[in-house]
Amino acid sequence: MNNSYNEIIVTDCLTAGELFWDLKREKGKIAGYSLTPHGDMNWEYMDRKLVTWRKMSLTRPVKVHGASSEMLLGNEFKNHLERIYSCIYDTGEAKAYL
């Protein structure tokens, strides 16, 4: 994914740091999930970008830009991705959506 997709990839902050920055992804081509000023997931920001999701976020909190602490994304986040986006990559533990 890192080598074949040249636009912005949106992911949880841990994945952004550990997987993509370590692989020397071009600056500005990776972003963390973020919240609106009202504290809701900023789905508009993720529109027309590749969004990654990890299975562990169903049960473990992740860091999201704009949140004062880690958040449990849970099934609501995954279900929204499944409804709105098309899954283009699935390892069983992680998925990528466009």
Biopython code that builds the backbone (N, CA, C, O; Angstrom):
import numpy as np
from Bio.PDB.StructureBuilder import StructureBuilder

atoms = [
    (1, "MET", "N", (0.828, -1.180, 0.000)),
    (1, "MET", "CA", (0.000, 0.000, 0.000)),
    (1, "MET", "C", (0.874, 1.245, 0.000)),
    (1, "MET", "O", (0.614, 2.191, -0.744)),
    (2, "ASN", "N", (1.887, 1.247, 0.815)),
    (2, "ASN", "CA", (2.753, 2.407, 0.930)),
    (2, "ASN", "C", (3.425, 2.733, -0.404)),
    (2, "ASN", "O", (3.605, 3.905, -0.736)),
    (3, "ASN", "N", (3.791, 1.718, -1.158)),
    (3, "ASN", "CA", (4.480, 1.935, -2.425)),
    (3, "ASN", "C", (3.544, 2.128, -3.613)),
    (3, "ASN", "O", (3.951, 2.687, -4.631)),
    (4, "SER", "N", (2.309, 1.679, -3.499)),
    (4, "SER", "CA", (1.421, 1.732, -4.665)),
    (4, "SER", "C", (0.369, 2.830, -4.609)),
    (4, "SER", "O", (-0.314, 3.062, -5.606)),
    (5, "TYR", "N", (0.215, 3.512, -3.482)),
    (5, "TYR", "CA", (-0.789, 4.573, -3.355)),
    (5, "TYR", "C", (-0.068, 5.872, -3.042)),
    (5, "TYR", "O", (0.602, 5.978, -2.015)),
    (6, "ASN", "N", (-0.198, 6.863, -3.918)),
    (6, "ASN", "CA", (0.586, 8.085, -3.794)),
    (6, "ASN", "C", (-0.154, 9.245, -3.133)),
    (6, "ASN", "O", (0.440, 10.305, -2.933)),
    (7, "GLU", "N", (-1.406, 9.080, -2.795)),
    (7, "GLU", "CA", (-2.163, 10.159, -2.159)),
    (7, "GLU", "C", (-2.138, 9.983, -0.635)),
    (7, "GLU", "O", (-1.424, 9.124, -0.117)),
    (8, "ILE", "N", (-2.908, 10.787, 0.064)),
    (8, "ILE", "CA", (-2.924, 10.748, 1.531)),
    (8, "ILE", "C", (-3.570, 9.465, 2.048)),
    (8, "ILE", "O", (-4.641, 9.064, 1.594)),
    (9, "ILE", "N", (-2.899, 8.835, 3.001)),
    (9, "ILE", "CA", (-3.438, 7.683, 3.707)),
    (9, "ILE", "C", (-3.815, 8.152, 5.112)),
    (9, "ILE", "O", (-2.997, 8.757, 5.804)),
    (10, "VAL", "N", (-5.042, 7.876, 5.534)),
    (10, "VAL", "CA", (-5.527, 8.253, 6.859)),
    (10, "VAL", "C", (-5.618, 6.988, 7.705)),
    (10, "VAL", "O", (-6.154, 5.972, 7.263)),
    (11, "THR", "N", (-5.089, 7.061, 8.923)),
    (11, "THR", "CA", (-5.029, 5.896, 9.781)),
    (11, "THR", "C", (-5.002, 6.341, 11.246)),
    (11, "THR", "O", (-4.973, 7.540, 11.523)),
    (12, "ASP", "N", (-5.011, 5.401, 12.174)),
    (12, "ASP", "CA", (-4.838, 5.799, 13.567)),
    (12, "ASP", "C", (-3.413, 6.303, 13.752)),
    (12, "ASP", "O", (-2.520, 5.938, 12.986)),
    (13, "CYS", "N", (-3.198, 7.126, 14.749)),
    (13, "CYS", "CA", (-1.901, 7.793, 14.927)),
    (13, "CYS", "C", (-0.758, 6.816, 15.182)),
    (13, "CYS", "O", (0.363, 7.057, 14.732)),
    (14, "LEU", "N", (-1.014, 5.726, 15.890)),
    (14, "LEU", "CA", (0.029, 4.732, 16.145)),
    (14, "LEU", "C", (0.489, 4.097, 14.836)),
    (14, "LEU", "O", (1.690, 3.978, 14.592)),
    (15, "THR", "N", (-0.443, 3.698, 14.007)),
    (15, "THR", "CA", (-0.090, 3.098, 12.720)),
    (15, "THR", "C", (0.658, 4.099, 11.857)),
    (15, "THR", "O", (1.634, 3.747, 11.194)),
    (16, "ALA", "N", (0.207, 5.331, 11.862)),
    (16, "ALA", "CA", (0.888, 6.363, 11.070)),
    (16, "ALA", "C", (2.349, 6.459, 11.474)),
    (16, "ALA", "O", (3.227, 6.515, 10.613)),
    (17, "GLY", "N", (2.615, 6.478, 12.753)),
    (17, "GLY", "CA", (3.986, 6.609, 13.223)),
    (17, "GLY", "C", (4.824, 5.364, 13.030)),
    (17, "GLY", "O", (5.938, 5.429, 12.509)),
    (18, "GLU", "N", (4.296, 4.244, 13.445)),
    (18, "GLU", "CA", (5.095, 3.018, 13.434)),
    (18, "GLU", "C", (5.270, 2.410, 12.049)),
    (18, "GLU", "O", (6.351, 1.923, 11.719)),
    (19, "LEU", "N", (4.234, 2.433, 11.249)),
    (19, "LEU", "CA", (4.323, 1.744, 9.966)),
    (19, "LEU", "C", (4.718, 2.660, 8.812)),
    (19, "LEU", "O", (5.607, 2.319, 8.032)),
    (20, "PHE", "N", (4.082, 3.799, 8.695)),
    (20, "PHE", "CA", (4.298, 4.615, 7.514)),
    (20, "PHE", "C", (5.488, 5.556, 7.638)),
    (20, "PHE", "O", (6.273, 5.659, 6.696)),
    (21, "TRP", "N", (5.650, 6.241, 8.755)),
    (21, "TRP", "CA", (6.793, 7.139, 8.887)),
    (21, "TRP", "C", (8.090, 6.346, 8.880)),
    (21, "TRP", "O", (9.091, 6.810, 8.334)),
    (22, "ASP", "N", (8.090, 5.170, 9.471)),
    (22, "ASP", "CA", (9.278, 4.327, 9.459)),
    (22, "ASP", "C", (9.628, 3.869, 8.044)),
    (22, "ASP", "O", (10.789, 3.582, 7.750)),
    (23, "LEU", "N", (8.631, 3.803, 7.174)),
    (23, "LEU", "CA", (8.871, 3.409, 5.782)),
    (23, "LEU", "C", (9.196, 4.604, 4.900)),
    (23, "LEU", "O", (9.274, 4.478, 3.678)),
    (24, "LYS", "N", (9.386, 5.760, 5.518)),
    (24, "LYS", "CA", (9.791, 6.984, 4.822)),
    (24, "LYS", "C", (8.740, 7.465, 3.834)),
    (24, "LYS", "O", (9.076, 7.938, 2.748)),
    (25, "ARG", "N", (7.483, 7.348, 4.200)),
    (25, "ARG", "CA", (6.412, 7.876, 3.352)),
    (25, "ARG", "C", (6.594, 9.382, 3.244)),
    (25, "ARG", "O", (6.935, 10.042, 4.225)),
    (26, "GLU", "N", (6.370, 9.921, 2.064)),
    (26, "GLU", "CA", (6.551, 11.352, 1.816)),
    (26, "GLU", "C", (5.751, 12.189, 2.809)),
    (26, "GLU", "O", (4.583, 11.906, 3.077)),
    (27, "LYS", "N", (6.389, 13.219, 3.349)),
    (27, "LYS", "CA", (5.738, 14.104, 4.319)),
    (27, "LYS", "C", (4.464, 14.675, 3.707)),
    (27, "LYS", "O", (4.456, 15.097, 2.551)),
    (28, "GLY", "N", (3.395, 14.683, 4.486)),
    (28, "GLY", "CA", (2.115, 15.179, 4.005)),
    (28, "GLY", "C", (1.259, 14.121, 3.335)),
    (28, "GLY", "O", (0.130, 14.404, 2.934)),
    (29, "LYS", "N", (1.776, 12.901, 3.205)),
    (29, "LYS", "CA", (1.018, 11.823, 2.558)),
    (29, "LYS", "C", (0.471, 10.821, 3.562)),
    (29, "LYS", "O", (-0.038, 9.768, 3.178)),
    (30, "ILE", "N", (0.574, 11.145, 4.853)),
    (30, "ILE", "CA", (0.009, 10.304, 5.899)),
    (30, "ILE", "C", (-0.652, 11.215, 6.926)),
    (30, "ILE", "O", (-0.109, 12.263, 7.276)),
    (31, "ALA", "N", (-1.810, 10.817, 7.400)),
    (31, "ALA", "CA", (-2.539, 11.623, 8.387)),
    (31, "ALA", "C", (-3.261, 10.690, 9.346)),
    (31, "ALA", "O", (-3.638, 9.574, 8.988)),
    (32, "GLY", "N", (-3.445, 11.167, 10.563)),
    (32, "GLY", "CA", (-4.189, 10.409, 11.560)),
    (32, "GLY", "C", (-5.670, 10.726, 11.488)),
    (32, "GLY", "O", (-6.067, 11.791, 11.014)),
    (33, "TYR", "N", (-6.486, 9.793, 11.964)),
    (33, "TYR", "CA", (-7.909, 10.097, 12.122)),
    (33, "TYR", "C", (-8.014, 11.376, 12.931)),
    (33, "TYR", "O", (-7.178, 11.632, 13.798)),
    (34, "SER", "N", (-9.028, 12.179, 12.661)),
    (34, "SER", "CA", (-9.177, 13.413, 13.430)),
    (34, "SER", "C", (-10.643, 13.668, 13.759)),
    (34, "SER", "O", (-11.555, 13.096, 13.162)),
    (35, "LEU", "N", (-10.826, 14.545, 14.728)),
    (35, "LEU", "CA", (-12.164, 14.904, 15.185)),
    (35, "LEU", "C", (-12.542, 16.297, 14.695)),
    (35, "LEU", "O", (-11.677, 17.130, 14.425)),
    (36, "THR", "N", (-13.836, 16.533, 14.586)),
    (36, "THR", "CA", (-14.342, 17.871, 14.307)),
    (36, "THR", "C", (-14.229, 18.687, 15.589)),
    (36, "THR", "O", (-13.987, 18.113, 16.651)),
    (37, "PRO", "N", (-14.395, 20.006, 15.526)),
    (37, "PRO", "CA", (-14.387, 20.816, 16.749)),
    (37, "PRO", "C", (-15.457, 20.391, 17.765)),
    (37, "PRO", "O", (-15.331, 20.685, 18.954)),
    (38, "HIS", "N", (-16.508, 19.701, 17.302)),
    (38, "HIS", "CA", (-17.581, 19.230, 18.184)),
    (38, "HIS", "C", (-17.278, 17.864, 18.810)),
    (38, "HIS", "O", (-18.065, 17.363, 19.613)),
    (39, "GLY", "N", (-16.131, 17.258, 18.441)),
    (39, "GLY", "CA", (-15.739, 15.986, 19.032)),
    (39, "GLY", "C", (-16.201, 14.758, 18.277)),
    (39, "GLY", "O", (-16.034, 13.638, 18.760)),
    (40, "ASP", "N", (-16.784, 14.947, 17.091)),
    (40, "ASP", "CA", (-17.207, 13.811, 16.261)),
    (40, "ASP", "C", (-16.084, 13.425, 15.306)),
    (40, "ASP", "O", (-15.208, 14.237, 15.010)),
    (41, "MET", "N", (-16.112, 12.184, 14.824)),
    (41, "MET", "CA", (-15.123, 11.762, 13.841)),
    (41, "MET", "C", (-15.267, 12.651, 12.607)),
    (41, "MET", "O", (-16.384, 12.899, 12.153)),
    (42, "ASN", "N", (-14.166, 13.124, 12.070)),
    (42, "ASN", "CA", (-14.184, 14.022, 10.919)),
    (42, "ASN", "C", (-14.193, 13.207, 9.625)),
    (42, "ASN", "O", (-13.168, 13.053, 8.961)),
    (43, "TRP", "N", (-15.364, 12.696, 9.287)),
    (43, "TRP", "CA", (-15.513, 11.870, 8.086)),
    (43, "TRP", "C", (-15.285, 12.694, 6.825)),
    (43, "TRP", "O", (-14.796, 12.168, 5.825)),
    (44, "GLU", "N", (-15.629, 13.961, 6.857)),
    (44, "GLU", "CA", (-15.441, 14.820, 5.687)),
    (44, "GLU", "C", (-13.955, 14.907, 5.315)),
    (44, "GLU", "O", (-13.607, 14.904, 4.134)),
    (45, "TYR", "N", (-13.091, 14.983, 6.315)),
    (45, "TYR", "CA", (-11.658, 15.023, 6.052)),
    (45, "TYR", "C", (-11.192, 13.733, 5.376)),
    (45, "TYR", "O", (-10.318, 13.768, 4.510)),
    (46, "MET", "N", (-11.764, 12.608, 5.762)),
    (46, "MET", "CA", (-11.334, 11.317, 5.226)),
    (46, "MET", "C", (-11.879, 11.036, 3.831)),
    (46, "MET", "O", (-11.427, 10.109, 3.160)),
    (47, "ASP", "N", (-12.846, 11.831, 3.396)),
    (47, "ASP", "CA", (-13.453, 11.638, 2.080)),
    (47, "ASP", "C", (-12.400, 11.723, 0.979)),
    (47, "ASP", "O", (-11.567, 12.629, 0.968)),
    (48, "ARG", "N", (-12.450, 10.782, 0.069)),
    (48, "ARG", "CA", (-11.555, 10.716, -1.098)),
    (48, "ARG", "C", (-10.099, 10.471, -0.735)),
    (48, "ARG", "O", (-9.186, 10.883, -1.451)),
    (49, "LYS", "N", (-9.898, 9.796, 0.386)),
    (49, "LYS", "CA", (-8.563, 9.389, 0.803)),
    (49, "LYS", "C", (-8.603, 7.893, 1.107)),
    (49, "LYS", "O", (-9.672, 7.333, 1.348)),
    (50, "LEU", "N", (-7.460, 7.263, 1.096)),
    (50, "LEU", "CA", (-7.376, 5.871, 1.496)),
    (50, "LEU", "C", (-7.385, 5.841, 3.020)),
    (50, "LEU", "O", (-6.563, 6.500, 3.658)),
    (51, "VAL", "N", (-8.300, 5.091, 3.604)),
    (51, "VAL", "CA", (-8.444, 5.003, 5.053)),
    (51, "VAL", "C", (-8.110, 3.577, 5.478)),
    (51, "VAL", "O", (-8.659, 2.615, 4.941)),
    (52, "THR", "N", (-7.203, 3.448, 6.449)),
    (52, "THR", "CA", (-6.889, 2.126, 6.965)),
    (52, "THR", "C", (-7.594, 1.921, 8.298)),
    (52, "THR", "O", (-7.903, 2.876, 9.012)),
    (53, "TRP", "N", (-7.836, 0.678, 8.610)),
    (53, "TRP", "CA", (-8.509, 0.302, 9.858)),
    (53, "TRP", "C", (-7.850, -0.965, 10.365)),
    (53, "TRP", "O", (-7.553, -1.875, 9.590)),
    (54, "ARG", "N", (-7.623, -1.022, 11.667)),
    (54, "ARG", "CA", (-7.057, -2.230, 12.267)),
    (54, "ARG", "C", (-8.079, -2.879, 13.185)),
    (54, "ARG", "O", (-8.771, -2.196, 13.940)),
    (55, "LYS", "N", (-8.170, -4.190, 13.117)),
    (55, "LYS", "CA", (-9.125, -4.969, 13.903)),
    (55, "LYS", "C", (-9.001, -4.695, 15.395)),
    (55, "LYS", "O", (-9.997, -4.703, 16.117)),
    (56, "MET", "N", (-7.787, -4.455, 15.852)),
    (56, "MET", "CA", (-7.588, -4.230, 17.285)),
    (56, "MET", "C", (-8.354, -3.010, 17.779)),
    (56, "MET", "O", (-8.610, -2.897, 18.978)),
    (57, "SER", "N", (-8.729, -2.088, 16.883)),
    (57, "SER", "CA", (-9.452, -0.883, 17.316)),
    (57, "SER", "C", (-10.890, -1.190, 17.755)),
    (57, "SER", "O", (-11.595, -0.308, 18.245)),
    (58, "LEU", "N", (-11.312, -2.430, 17.578)),
    (58, "LEU", "CA", (-12.624, -2.838, 18.087)),
    (58, "LEU", "C", (-12.604, -2.958, 19.610)),
    (58, "LEU", "O", (-13.621, -2.754, 20.272)),
    (59, "THR", "N", (-11.430, -3.293, 20.157)),
    (59, "THR", "CA", (-11.348, -3.541, 21.594)),
    (59, "THR", "C", (-10.286, -2.708, 22.311)),
    (59, "THR", "O", (-10.287, -2.646, 23.540)),
    (60, "ARG", "N", (-9.383, -2.070, 21.570)),
    (60, "ARG", "CA", (-8.324, -1.255, 22.183)),
    (60, "ARG", "C", (-8.441, 0.191, 21.725)),
    (60, "ARG", "O", (-8.608, 0.436, 20.530)),
    (61, "PRO", "N", (-8.361, 1.143, 22.623)),
    (61, "PRO", "CA", (-8.405, 2.552, 22.232)),
    (61, "PRO", "C", (-7.201, 2.940, 21.378)),
    (61, "PRO", "O", (-6.113, 2.386, 21.534)),
    (62, "VAL", "N", (-7.407, 3.896, 20.475)),
    (62, "VAL", "CA", (-6.338, 4.413, 19.618)),
    (62, "VAL", "C", (-6.273, 5.928, 19.748)),
    (62, "VAL", "O", (-7.242, 6.563, 20.164)),
    (63, "LYS", "N", (-5.142, 6.499, 19.396)),
    (63, "LYS", "CA", (-4.956, 7.942, 19.431)),
    (63, "LYS", "C", (-5.559, 8.552, 18.174)),
    (63, "LYS", "O", (-5.312, 8.090, 17.060)),
    (64, "VAL", "N", (-6.360, 9.607, 18.375)),
    (64, "VAL", "CA", (-7.023, 10.324, 17.292)),
    (64, "VAL", "C", (-6.702, 11.805, 17.466)),
    (64, "VAL", "O", (-6.794, 12.332, 18.575)),
    (65, "HIS", "N", (-6.322, 12.487, 16.371)),
    (65, "HIS", "CA", (-6.040, 13.928, 16.455)),
    (65, "HIS", "C", (-7.262, 14.674, 16.973)),
    (65, "HIS", "O", (-8.379, 14.454, 16.505)),
    (66, "GLY", "N", (-7.047, 15.540, 17.923)),
    (66, "GLY", "CA", (-8.131, 16.336, 18.484)),
    (66, "GLY", "C", (-8.737, 15.743, 19.740)),
    (66, "GLY", "O", (-9.540, 16.396, 20.407)),
    (67, "ALA", "N", (-8.368, 14.518, 20.074)),
    (67, "ALA", "CA", (-8.888, 13.879, 21.294)),
    (67, "ALA", "C", (-7.874, 14.058, 22.409)),
    (67, "ALA", "O", (-6.669, 13.962, 22.178)),
    (68, "SER", "N", (-8.358, 14.318, 23.621)),
    (68, "SER", "CA", (-7.449, 14.516, 24.744)),
    (68, "SER", "C", (-6.868, 13.198, 25.249)),
    (68, "SER", "O", (-5.855, 13.192, 25.949)),
    (69, "SER", "N", (-7.499, 12.095, 24.901)),
    (69, "SER", "CA", (-6.984, 10.783, 25.276)),
    (69, "SER", "C", (-7.317, 9.806, 24.145)),
    (69, "SER", "O", (-7.968, 10.174, 23.167)),
    (70, "GLU", "N", (-6.870, 8.578, 24.290)),
    (70, "GLU", "CA", (-7.168, 7.563, 23.278)),
    (70, "GLU", "C", (-8.663, 7.271, 23.259)),
    (70, "GLU", "O", (-9.354, 7.422, 24.266)),
    (71, "MET", "N", (-9.150, 6.850, 22.092)),
    (71, "MET", "CA", (-10.581, 6.568, 21.911)),
    (71, "MET", "C", (-10.786, 5.132, 21.455)),
    (71, "MET", "O", (-10.000, 4.602, 20.671)),
    (72, "LEU", "N", (-11.837, 4.513, 21.947)),
    (72, "LEU", "CA", (-12.248, 3.214, 21.446)),
    (72, "LEU", "C", (-13.155, 3.468, 20.243)),
    (72, "LEU", "O", (-14.248, 4.014, 20.390)),
    (73, "LEU", "N", (-12.699, 3.073, 19.057)),
    (73, "LEU", "CA", (-13.490, 3.308, 17.845)),
    (73, "LEU", "C", (-14.648, 2.326, 17.736)),
    (73, "LEU", "O", (-15.753, 2.700, 17.344)),
    (74, "GLY", "N", (-14.392, 1.084, 18.080)),
    (74, "GLY", "CA", (-15.434, 0.070, 18.127)),
    (74, "GLY", "C", (-16.113, -0.227, 16.802)),
    (74, "GLY", "O", (-15.632, 0.146, 15.733)),
    (75, "ASN", "N", (-17.258, -0.916, 16.906)),
    (75, "ASN", "CA", (-17.992, -1.356, 15.714)),
    (75, "ASN", "C", (-18.603, -0.215, 14.925)),
    (75, "ASN", "O", (-18.738, -0.316, 13.706)),
    (76, "GLU", "N", (-18.976, 0.873, 15.592)),
    (76, "GLU", "CA", (-19.601, 1.994, 14.886)),
    (76, "GLU", "C", (-18.670, 2.544, 13.805)),
    (76, "GLU", "O", (-19.111, 2.826, 12.690)),
    (77, "PHE", "N", (-17.400, 2.696, 14.125)),
    (77, "PHE", "CA", (-16.410, 3.192, 13.167)),
    (77, "PHE", "C", (-16.260, 2.211, 12.006)),
    (77, "PHE", "O", (-16.308, 2.605, 10.841)),
    (78, "LYS", "N", (-16.078, 0.932, 12.334)),
    (78, "LYS", "CA", (-15.924, -0.102, 11.301)),
    (78, "LYS", "C", (-17.163, -0.176, 10.413)),
    (78, "LYS", "O", (-17.042, -0.251, 9.190)),
    (79, "ASN", "N", (-18.344, -0.156, 11.011)),
    (79, "ASN", "CA", (-19.581, -0.236, 10.228)),
    (79, "ASN", "C", (-19.738, 0.956, 9.300)),
    (79, "ASN", "O", (-20.224, 0.806, 8.179)),
    (80, "HIS", "N", (-19.332, 2.149, 9.753)),
    (80, "HIS", "CA", (-19.397, 3.330, 8.887)),
    (80, "HIS", "C", (-18.464, 3.150, 7.691)),
    (80, "HIS", "O", (-18.847, 3.450, 6.560)),
    (81, "LEU", "N", (-17.254, 2.666, 7.926)),
    (81, "LEU", "CA", (-16.333, 2.406, 6.817)),
    (81, "LEU", "C", (-16.941, 1.423, 5.823)),
    (81, "LEU", "O", (-16.859, 1.627, 4.611)),
    (82, "GLU", "N", (-17.550, 0.362, 6.335)),
    (82, "GLU", "CA", (-18.138, -0.666, 5.465)),
    (82, "GLU", "C", (-19.298, -0.119, 4.633)),
    (82, "GLU", "O", (-19.488, -0.532, 3.489)),
    (83, "ARG", "N", (-20.076, 0.810, 5.204)),
    (83, "ARG", "CA", (-21.221, 1.385, 4.485)),
    (83, "ARG", "C", (-20.819, 2.412, 3.437)),
    (83, "ARG", "O", (-21.403, 2.452, 2.354)),
    (84, "ILE", "N", (-19.836, 3.235, 3.742)),
    (84, "ILE", "CA", (-19.518, 4.400, 2.924)),
    (84, "ILE", "C", (-18.383, 4.147, 1.931)),
    (84, "ILE", "O", (-18.391, 4.702, 0.833)),
    (85, "TYR", "N", (-17.428, 3.332, 2.297)),
    (85, "TYR", "CA", (-16.228, 3.121, 1.484)),
    (85, "TYR", "C", (-16.205, 1.715, 0.894)),
    (85, "TYR", "O", (-16.987, 0.847, 1.283)),
    (86, "SER", "N", (-15.303, 1.514, -0.041)),
    (86, "SER", "CA", (-15.083, 0.189, -0.624)),
    (86, "SER", "C", (-13.789, -0.375, -0.068)),
    (86, "SER", "O", (-12.749, 0.283, -0.107)),
    (87, "CYS", "N", (-13.854, -1.590, 0.449)),
    (87, "CYS", "CA", (-12.659, -2.249, 0.959)),
    (87, "CYS", "C", (-11.818, -2.706, -0.234)),
    (87, "CYS", "O", (-12.302, -3.433, -1.101)),
    (88, "ILE", "N", (-10.557, -2.274, -0.270)),
    (88, "ILE", "CA", (-9.680, -2.644, -1.376)),
    (88, "ILE", "C", (-8.535, -3.548, -0.938)),
    (88, "ILE", "O", (-7.787, -4.056, -1.773)),
    (89, "TYR", "N", (-8.395, -3.753, 0.385)),
    (89, "TYR", "CA", (-7.302, -4.561, 0.910)),
    (89, "TYR", "C", (-7.737, -5.120, 2.261)),
    (89, "TYR", "O", (-8.270, -4.389, 3.095)),
    (90, "ASP", "N", (-7.510, -6.416, 2.477)),
    (90, "ASP", "CA", (-7.942, -7.050, 3.727)),
    (90, "ASP", "C", (-6.950, -8.137, 4.106)),
    (90, "ASP", "O", (-6.786, -9.120, 3.384)),
    (91, "THR", "N", (-6.285, -7.954, 5.252)),
    (91, "THR", "CA", (-5.347, -8.975, 5.735)),
    (91, "THR", "C", (-5.963, -9.853, 6.801)),
    (91, "THR", "O", (-5.349, -10.823, 7.245)),
    (92, "GLY", "N", (-7.189, -9.515, 7.220)),
    (92, "GLY", "CA", (-7.810, -10.201, 8.344)),
    (92, "GLY", "C", (-7.604, -9.394, 9.622)),
    (92, "GLY", "O", (-8.495, -9.364, 10.471)),
    (93, "GLU", "N", (-6.466, -8.748, 9.780)),
    (93, "GLU", "CA", (-6.170, -7.917, 10.939)),
    (93, "GLU", "C", (-6.266, -6.421, 10.607)),
    (93, "GLU", "O", (-6.397, -5.588, 11.504)),
    (94, "ALA", "N", (-6.202, -6.095, 9.335)),
    (94, "ALA", "CA", (-6.268, -4.700, 8.896)),
    (94, "ALA", "C", (-6.934, -4.639, 7.529)),
    (94, "ALA", "O", (-6.859, -5.576, 6.735)),
    (95, "LYS", "N", (-7.593, -3.499, 7.278)),
    (95, "LYS", "CA", (-8.246, -3.277, 5.981)),
    (95, "LYS", "C", (-7.907, -1.884, 5.492)),
    (95, "LYS", "O", (-7.561, -0.997, 6.274)),
    (96, "ALA", "N", (-8.012, -1.708, 4.185)),
    (96, "ALA", "CA", (-7.839, -0.390, 3.571)),
    (96, "ALA", "C", (-9.085, -0.111, 2.745)),
    (96, "ALA", "O", (-9.584, -0.983, 2.034)),
    (97, "TYR", "N", (-9.573, 1.100, 2.848)),
    (97, "TYR", "CA", (-10.822, 1.509, 2.179)),
    (97, "TYR", "C", (-10.581, 2.743, 1.321)),
    (97, "TYR", "O", (-9.792, 3.622, 1.669)),
    (98, "LEU", "N", (-11.274, 2.786, 0.204)),
    (98, "LEU", "CA", (-11.321, 3.978, -0.650)),
    (98, "LEU", "C", (-12.755, 4.367, -0.867)),
    (98, "LEU", "O", (-13.031, 5.348, -1.558)),
]
sb = StructureBuilder()
sb.init_structure("model")
sb.init_model(0)
sb.init_chain("A")
sb.init_seg("    ")
for serial, (resi, resn, name, xyz) in enumerate(atoms, 1):
    if name == "N":
        sb.init_residue(resn, " ", resi, " ")
    sb.init_atom(name, np.array(xyz, "f"), 0.0, 1.0, " ", f" {name:<3s}", serial, name[0])
structure = sb.get_structure()
